[in-house]
Amino acid sequence: MSKKTALRQQVEGMTENFCETFLDAYQCADWGVTAEKFARLCIDELTKQLTQLAHELDDERLEDGE
């Protein structure tokens, strides 16, 4: 299996897990927003947190000299 294929499969699996969590959270409570609005809020927060985490990981790699 190529690295590209493995990477794609990893991302797809993570996305499937997030979608399951999204469905559970949206269906278990009346948030007073549409599913699209709820998705946008989740995506915005996920983007913010993942970007920050990635930045920190990249900084650590650079500090370690890799």
Secondary structure, DSSP 8 states (H G I E B T S, - for coil): --HHHHHHHHHHHHHHHHHHHHHHHHHTS--SS-HHHHHHHHHHHHHHHHHHHHHHHHHHHHHTT-
